[in-house]
Amino acid sequence: MTRNIVIFASGSGTNMQRIVEYFREKRIRTIKVFCNRPDALVLQRAENLGVPAVVFGKDDLYRSEAILSALQSLSPDLIVLAGFLWRIPENIIHAFAGKIINIHPALLPRYGGKGMYGEHVHRAVIEHGDTESGITVHYVNEQYDDGDIIFQAKCPVDRKDTPATLAQKIHALEYEHFPAVIERLLITGE
């Protein structure tokens, strides 16, 4: 049985691309990409991969039922946030309870919350003198980066690391683990 996912993204789309490519020969497919930025590189990546994409604004997400209705019509088995920076509204969270996951570029519960993404997270980790960082895949709830943790992977933070070099380590963890976690959730339900 084929499982369907949709991906929400706001940026370059490298995680989206990795997910789509990982599942090319498997029974999981990305049926749509939702993006909140018309200039985001993820849209070009989606087109290159043959995945339909839709761009939407805040009114579509927060002041109407447009995105909820679109998701309900697609009936995805899983909604994957891959670099999506807006909070998911309660109507979508309740309609897809236990079916929305996010990846965060740090070891939650540290360095989570509104405004903690990308370089902001990596800079905070380095400035606080942490000796390790990593990724967290978690369920989405009504708060930023607060849902139950599904999976974490760690990497060392060296004294010479910069936000850019730490980002490279984090991206490597994301590309290695995120698709496998998605697969495990959809195939085994764990």
C-alpha positions as CSV (number, residue, x, y, z in Angstrom):
1,M,0.0,0.0,0.0
2,T,1.4,3.4,-1.0
3,R,1.7,6.0,1.7
4,N,1.3,9.7,0.9
5,I,3.1,12.6,2.5
6,V,2.9,16.4,2.0
7,I,5.8,18.6,2.9
8,F,5.7,22.2,4.2
9,A,8.8,24.2,3.6
10,S,9.9,27.9,3.6
11,G,13.5,27.8,2.3
12,S,15.9,26.1,0.0
13,G,14.2,22.7,0.1
14,T,17.3,20.4,0.6
15,N,15.4,18.3,3.1
16,M,12.4,18.1,0.8
17,Q,14.6,17.0,-2.0
18,R,16.4,14.4,0.1
19,I,13.0,13.0,1.3
20,V,11.6,12.8,-2.3
21,E,14.8,11.1,-3.6
22,Y,14.9,8.7,-0.7
23,F,11.4,7.4,-1.4
24,R,11.7,7.2,-5.2
25,E,11.8,3.4,-5.2
26,K,9.6,2.9,-2.2
27,R,5.9,2.9,-1.5
28,I,6.0,6.4,0.0
29,R,5.5,9.4,-2.2
30,T,5.4,13.2,-1.7
31,I,2.1,14.3,-3.3
32,K,2.4,18.1,-2.7
33,V,4.7,20.7,-1.3
34,F,3.2,23.7,0.5
35,C,5.3,26.8,0.7
36,N,4.7,30.2,2.3
37,R,7.4,32.1,0.3
38,P,7.0,32.6,-3.5
39,D,10.7,33.2,-3.9
40,A,11.8,30.0,-2.0
41,L,14.2,27.7,-3.8
42,V,12.1,24.7,-2.6
43,L,9.6,25.6,-5.3
44,Q,12.2,25.1,-8.1
45,R,13.4,21.9,-6.4
46,A,9.9,20.6,-6.3
47,E,9.3,21.4,-9.9
48,N,12.6,19.7,-10.9
49,L,11.5,16.6,-9.0
50,G,8.0,16.6,-10.5
51,V,6.2,17.3,-7.2
52,P,3.3,19.7,-7.4
53,A,3.6,22.8,-5.1
54,V,1.4,25.5,-3.9
55,V,2.3,28.9,-2.5
56,F,0.1,30.4,0.2
57,G,-0.1,33.4,2.5
58,K,-0.9,34.0,6.1
59,D,-4.6,34.6,5.4
60,D,-4.8,31.2,3.7
61,L,-3.3,29.5,6.8
62,Y,-4.7,31.5,9.7
63,R,-7.8,33.3,8.6
64,S,-9.5,30.8,6.4
65,E,-10.0,27.1,6.0
66,A,-8.1,27.0,2.6
67,I,-5.1,25.1,3.7
68,L,-7.1,22.8,6.0
69,S,-9.4,22.0,3.1
70,A,-6.6,21.4,0.7
71,L,-5.0,19.0,3.1
72,Q,-8.2,17.2,3.8
73,S,-8.8,16.7,0.1
74,L,-5.3,15.2,-0.3
75,S,-5.8,13.0,2.8
76,P,-2.0,12.5,3.5
77,D,-0.8,9.8,5.8
78,L,1.8,12.3,7.2
79,I,2.4,16.0,7.1
80,V,6.2,16.8,7.2
81,L,7.5,20.2,8.2
82,A,11.0,20.5,6.7
83,G,12.2,24.0,7.3
84,F,8.8,25.5,7.7
85,L,8.9,28.6,9.9
86,W,5.3,29.4,10.7
87,R,3.3,27.8,13.5
88,I,0.7,25.3,12.4
89,P,-2.8,26.5,13.5
90,E,-4.9,24.4,15.9
91,N,-7.5,23.5,13.2
92,I,-4.9,21.6,11.2
93,I,-3.3,20.1,14.3
94,H,-6.6,18.8,15.5
95,A,-7.7,17.5,12.1
96,F,-4.4,15.7,11.6
97,A,-3.6,14.7,15.2
98,G,-0.5,12.6,15.5
99,K,0.2,13.0,11.8
100,I,2.3,16.2,11.7
101,I,6.0,16.0,12.4
102,N,8.8,18.6,12.3
103,I,12.6,18.5,12.3
104,H,14.5,21.0,14.5
105,P,18.3,21.6,14.1
106,A,19.1,21.2,17.8
107,L,18.6,18.8,20.7
108,L,15.2,19.9,22.0
109,P,14.1,21.1,24.5
110,R,17.1,23.4,24.3
111,Y,17.2,26.1,21.6
112,G,13.6,25.7,20.5
113,G,10.8,28.2,20.2
114,K,9.8,31.2,18.0
115,G,12.7,32.6,16.1
116,M,15.0,29.6,16.8
117,Y,15.8,28.3,13.4
118,G,18.9,27.8,11.1
119,E,21.8,30.0,12.0
120,H,20.1,31.4,15.1
121,V,20.1,28.0,16.7
122,H,23.7,27.2,15.7
123,R,25.0,30.5,17.0
124,A,23.2,30.0,20.3
125,V,24.6,26.5,20.7
126,I,28.2,27.8,20.1
127,E,27.7,30.9,22.3
128,H,26.5,28.7,25.2
129,G,29.6,26.5,24.9
130,D,27.7,23.3,24.3
131,T,29.9,20.3,23.3
132,E,27.2,18.6,21.3
133,S,24.2,19.5,19.1
134,G,22.1,17.5,16.8
135,I,18.6,17.1,15.4
136,T,15.2,16.4,16.9
137,V,12.2,15.0,15.0
138,H,9.1,15.7,17.0
139,Y,5.3,15.7,16.7
140,V,3.8,19.1,16.2
141,N,1.5,20.6,18.7
142,E,0.1,24.2,19.3
143,Q,3.5,25.5,20.6
144,Y,6.8,25.9,18.6
145,D,9.1,22.9,19.0
146,D,7.1,21.5,22.0
147,G,5.6,18.3,20.7
148,D,6.6,14.8,21.8
149,I,10.1,13.8,20.7
150,I,10.2,11.0,18.2
151,F,14.0,10.8,17.4
152,Q,17.3,12.6,18.2
153,A,20.7,12.3,16.7
154,K,23.8,14.0,18.0
155,C,27.1,15.5,16.7
156,P,30.0,17.0,18.5
157,V,30.5,20.8,18.6
158,D,34.2,21.6,18.3
159,R,35.8,24.8,19.7
160,K,36.6,25.9,16.1
161,D,33.0,25.4,14.8
162,T,31.2,28.4,13.4
163,P,27.4,28.6,12.8
164,A,28.2,27.6,9.2
165,T,30.4,24.6,10.0
166,L,27.9,23.4,12.6
167,A,25.1,23.8,10.1
168,Q,27.0,21.4,7.8
169,K,27.1,18.8,10.5
170,I,23.4,19.3,11.3
171,H,22.4,19.0,7.6
172,A,24.3,15.7,7.3
173,L,22.3,14.3,10.3
174,E,19.1,15.6,8.7
175,Y,19.7,14.0,5.3
176,E,20.8,10.7,6.9
177,H,18.0,10.3,9.5
178,F,14.9,12.3,8.6
179,P,13.7,10.1,5.7
180,A,14.4,7.0,7.7
181,V,12.3,8.3,10.6
182,I,9.5,9.2,8.2
183,E,9.7,5.7,6.8
184,R,9.6,4.1,10.2
185,L,6.6,6.1,11.2
186,L,4.7,5.2,8.1
187,I,5.6,1.6,7.8
188,T,5.8,0.4,11.3
189,G,3.9,3.1,13.1
190,E,6.7,3.5,15.7
